[in-house]
Amino acid sequence: MRLLRKPFQIIRANFRAYLIINAILYGLVFTGMVAAMLFPNLSATRVAILEDNGTADLVRSLFNNPWLFALTILGVNVMTGALRIVLPSLLVPFTGIAIFAYKAFTLGLAMAPSTKVMAVALIPHSLTILIEFQAYALLMFGAYILGRSWVRPATIDARNHRQGYVRGLQQLGWLSLATLPLFIIGAIWEAFSLRYLVPPLTQWLL
């Protein structure tokens, strides 16, 4: 229960910042999707990158084994959050927020319904976006708390920058733990919906 209660306490105490970060993150994803639809070359370039770096081949190889697919998605999501949001923010205040903001836009480009099949896939995948990006929003929110506590220790009742960093890091830790259930649920839903929902939906609607 403490695992759930503590993150909610942190969110309640900083609710305005939490809402702003959510608006920025989901707004960037949506902006990327709209940009890809208005400028198809952006989407095509992003798809080509996924083909070139082996991501598309990996997805195809795991598609028929949804549990392994889900485990891979979970690993990728956790590592993405750790390397793009948490780690940079531990070194330079707020850096992870800026890095993942750009990543969110490029993910929006990749997920845009540029074909009829992708448009159908987006029906169940919209729930994946909601769940997984909420986990990323919590990490960005934690990075904000850490950066603010580090730069302005008084906001967290700390005496100096070092104490502010430690207290901000504790709150980031609690929020990071809260992302794990979201990442797990999101990975399972993404793998199984792509495997078992998208093919029949595609046949039915197209």
Secondary structure, 3 states (H helix, E strand, C coil): CHHHHHHHHHHHHCHHHHHHHHHHHHHHHHHHHHHHHHCHHHHHHHHHHHHHCCHHHHHHHHCCCHHHHHHHHHHHHHHHHHHHHHHHHHHCCCHHHHHHHHHHHHHHHHHCCCCHHHHHHHHHHHHHHHHHHHHHHHHHHHHHHHHHHHHCHHHHCCCCHHHHHHHHHHHHHHHHHHHHHHHHHHHHHHHHHHHHCHHHHHHHHC
